[in-house]
Amino acid sequence: MNGIAFFDLTRAHEEIREELGSAFASVMDGGYFIQGSALSQFEAQFAKYCGAEHAIGVGNGLDALTLILRGYGIGPGDEVIVPSQTFIATWLAVSACGATPVAADIDLQSFNLDPQKVAQRITDRTRAIIAVHLFGQPADMAALKALAEKHDLYLIEDAAQAHGAEEAGIRAGSLGDAAGFSFYPTKNLGALGDGGAITTNDAQLAKRIRRLRNYGSDVKYVHEEAGTNSRLDELQAAFLSVKLARLEEKVVRRNEIAARFQHGMQNLPGIAPPVIAPNRRSAWHLYVIRCNKRDAFQQELAALGVQTLIHYPIPPGRQAPYRQASDDTTATNADLAAAECLSLPLWPEMTDEDISSVIRAVQTVAINLAKP
Ligand SMILES: *Cc1c(COP(=O)(O)O)cnc(C)c1O
């Protein structure tokens, strides 16, 4: 059997090689590299795709989240509720603006925030909730919105893995008050380098973030506040426009592959395929199963040529920057997820034969490991 890589961008880029080349040439020949027309064009297109009024391009996904918090004036003394399991950037954004991340545990079926656990963590210092749409599945935004409204909190989406995801037909990027996206190369919409964006319907927030990303300045050399430098450059914006035109088709393909996986991986011993809650369209950034013998499972899949990864082996609250603050050592759902999760290869350019090979390998390993 041929090996199947966890991820392979070469096929995706081969399909659009000429368009990426023309995008590069047009920016180079235009001679304008920061905050020009390629950026404003991409921002308008991306806002439209997300069903939001405003999109603001920034340097990366971490900055997108940090700038939303700064834009709302969240800082020292404030608490922001974050999921116990996520990529650490969700937590780092809160730390970066001087506020305190407060973990609420995830639900083990969806890997997303459990709204009941969120309710228990709200104090009079809480200012916002960051809901991560982990692996591409929207969090329970209906329940979180009700909580946010009741307690007068901002509801922020970490949509770094969720370009094209939907809850009740509404796209990620317009499910909360503001959303942060990443265009890291392997994300569902990826640049040829770093990039990120914020989407929101809040005109005042959008204006402040535009200023913050550019040294706190609206008018050249007039600085209204101590901003930063976090901009999406013209080259990346031009590349992203080329890729955005194909995003929807790619998300549809991810859903087709996931449907085949779901069908082929039901009722196997020792593993649980992902569960998508009703009323959701996952963007299927990652296809993550739970295995009771995860490390053996990963090794045996590798022996059959299927490369897998673990997202994420150590929850943020167990990482060095946050360990001291978390006095509690009882196992959480985040710890269970970290011990059992295994991400299988799922990318839109996989062939039908690749998909069948992954399914066959998982079936073989599950049956082998179940033997006494
Ligand atoms: C990738 C990612 C980020 C950070 O994005 P960068 O562009 O790498 O800074 C934030 N949150 C989640 C959930 C991510 O997966």
The ligand as an ORCA input file, in Angstrom:
! r2SCAN-3c Opt
* xyz 0 1
  C      -4.101     27.774     14.428
  C      -4.900     28.193     15.577
  C      -4.758     29.444     16.187
  C      -3.619     30.372     15.898
  O      -3.434     30.731     14.583
  P      -1.982     31.248     14.089
  O      -2.295     31.827     12.750
  O      -1.092     30.078     14.037
  O      -1.525     32.283     15.054
  C      -5.638     29.800     17.190
  N      -6.598     28.967     17.605
  C      -6.759     27.739     17.078
  C      -7.855     26.866     17.587
  C      -5.914     27.312     16.052
  O      -6.076     26.084     15.549
*
